Amino acid sequence: MKRTLRRLPGWQSLSLAKALVTGGEPRQNAVARILRPDNLFQPQGTTAYDRYPEELGAAAAALATATPDILSFGCSSGEELLTLRRHFPGSRIRGLDINPVAVRAARRLVHDADEDAAITVARSGDAGGEPAESYDLVVALAVFRHASLNDAPESCVGVLDFASFERTVTGLTACLRPGGVFVIRHANFRFTDCAVAADFEPVMAGLPSSNEHVVTPLYDRANRRVAPESRDDGVYRKHG
């Protein structure tokens, strides 16, 4: 029934209008679909507290400091920022998100938690505005993926492209100090396909491609689907 309704004229506009009125995550997703900002990867802002405890634990063990400077790329509505604060008390945390609604929500959440002094949030679709080698930990969790690829088409052309992924990842990793840690999860591309991966060693890699909430097909440098067994999601440390 829903598939039939989606074909009707004006259905998309009505759906967007309903989402804007509903507020919360539906409004955030609708704004992403309307604005379609440059370098948008994941239009959905689905998030939750403490989604990746194993990965953050591995990152903490790999770091040389207990109070790292942290960059959260695609921080959505801020739950990830407060999670990072709990895992790394005393740290300075910077959140970036491309969606203006998400940025406002994250700032409210941070303010209500009385964490304004430790956590800042800005709107950006890349790390171009961040100083080089200024962070000890950079996380990109369920950011480099698109839900319309969940059915695993043979090609991701027209939805995502590897060149944009590599360019953005290169910018993120440039923000890491030597010995810093990069955590990437549920991406539609492999980090090790990026040239910059040569500057890193794996700490915990090859993590499963899905869990009960997320299914993420995998694509190569030519935007063609590849076997999920070749996934390299995980935790990487920059050579010192």
N, C-alpha and C positions, 0 to 999 in steps of 0.2 A: 504493500500500500504506500509506504513512504517513498519507494522508488518511483512509483507512478506520480505521486504528488510533486516530487522534485522536478519532473518534466514540465509541469504546468507553468505558463507565463507568470512571472512575478513571484514565483515561489521563493527564489533566492533572496529577493528584496524583503519579503515578509519574514523570512527566517532571520535575516540580519537585524531587522527592526525589532523582532522579539528578543533577540539576544542582547541588543543594546539596552532595552528596557529592563531585562532581567538583572543585569549587572553581574558583578563577580567575574568568574572565569569565562562564562559565555560572552560577556561584553568585551573582555580582553581578546578573545579569539575573533570576535566579529570585527574589532578595530584592526587587527592584523590583516584580515581578509579585505577590508576596505582600503586601507592605506597601502598595502603591499610594498613596504619599504625596501630599498635596495639591501641586498645581502640578508634577506629573511630566509632562514632555514626551517625552523619549527614554528608554524603559525599558532599551534595550540600551547596554552600556558599551563597545562596540567602539572602540578607539583605537589609536594607533601613534605612533612618533616622527616628527617633522618632516613632517607631512601637508600643511602649507600654507606652504611656503617663499616662494612668490610673494606671497601675501597679507601675510605677516609682513615681507617685504622692502619692500612698498609702505607698510606701517604705519611702519616704521623711517624711511623717507624723508620721511614726512609729519609726523613728530614733531619737536618743537623741542628735545628732549633725547635723548641717547644712552642714558641710564639711567632709563627711565620706571618709574613705579610701575604695576604690572600686575595686573589682575583677570581670572582665567580662570574663566568660568562654565561648569559642566559639565565639570570637569577629569578626571572618571573616575578611572582608577587611577594617574594622575600623569605619564604619558609626555609629555603636553602641557606640563606645568609645567617639566620638565627641558629640553624643546625651547625654550621661551620663555627659559629661563636661558641657553641657548647662543646664541640670537639676540640677547639683550639682557644681556650680562654686566654685573654690577654693579647690576642692578635688584632691587627688592623685588617679590616676586610673592605673590599671594594666590589660592588655589584654592578654589572652592566646588563641592560636588556634593551632590545630594539623597540619594544612596544611601550608607548607612552602611558597606557592604562596600567600596565604591569609596574612600571617605574613608580607611579603615584602610589599604587597599592603597597609596594615594597617599602617605600619611604614611610608610609603610615604605620606599617607593621613594625619597622625598626624604631620609630618614634615611640609607639605605644609600649614597646619592650624596654624603653629607656636606654637604647644602644646607639643613639646618634653620635656619640663621641668616638665609637669604635667602628661603626659601619657607615659607609657612604654609598649612594646609589646614583647612577647616571644613565641616560639614554644613549645607547650606541649599538651599532651592529658589528663592530669589530674593536680591536684593541689599539687602533691607530692613535688615539689620544693619550695612551698610557706610556710613561717613560720606559725606556729599555732597561732590562735587568733590574726591575724594581719590586719584583714579587718572588716569594719563596715557593708558593703553591698557586697553581692555576687549575681551575676545574671547569669542565664543559660536560655537563651531565644531561643526557637526553636532549641535546641542543641541535646536533647535526643530523637531524632525521626529519622525515615528513610522513604524516599519517596516511597520505594517499598512496604511499609505496608499500603499505602493509600487506597488500595482496601479491607483492613480489613480482611486478612486471619485469620483463627481460631487460629493459633499459629504464634509467631514471631521467632521461633527457626530457626537458619540459617541466620538470619538478625541481630537481636539484642537479648540480654539476660538480664534478670533482675539482675543477679549477678554482671555483669559489671556496670550496672546503679547504684546499691546500693553502690558498692565499690567507684565509682567515686563521687557520691553525698556525701558519708561519708567524703571523703577527702576534698571536697569543703566546707562543713559545719564546718570542723575542723579549717578552716582558719578564721572563724567568732569569733569575740569577744562576750562575754556575752552581750545580748541586741542587737546584730547585726541582720541584716535582710537578708533573702534568698528569691530570686524571681525565680520561675521556671515556664516556659510557654511552651505549646505545646510539652509535653513529651509523649512518648508512654507508660510510666509507672507512677505509683502514688508515690509521695513523701512520703505519709503517710504509704506506705507499707514498707518503710525503717526503720530499728530499730532506727536510729538516729533521726527520726521525733519526738520521745518521748521527745526530748530536746527542742522542738519548740512549739509555740502557733500560730494559724492562725490569720493573720491580714485581709487578703482578699483571700478567697479560694473558690474552686468549680466553677472556671470561665469556660465559655463555651469551648467546645472541638474544635471548628472551627470558622473561620471567612471567609471572601470572598477569602482569599489567602491560608489558611492552613487547611487541614483536617488531624486529628491525631487520629487514633484508639488507644484504651487503652488495656493494657495487665497486667496480675497479676504476682505474684511472681513465678508462674509456667509457665510463658510465654504463657498463654492462654488468648484469647480475652475476655474482660468483657464489661458490659454495659457502654456506655459513660456517663450515669447519675452519675456514681460513681467517676467521675473525681475530682481531688483536686488541679489542677493548681492554682497557686496564690502567695501570699506574706506571709512569715512566719517569726516570730521573735524568736530568740534564748533566752531561759530563762536566766535571769541574776542571 
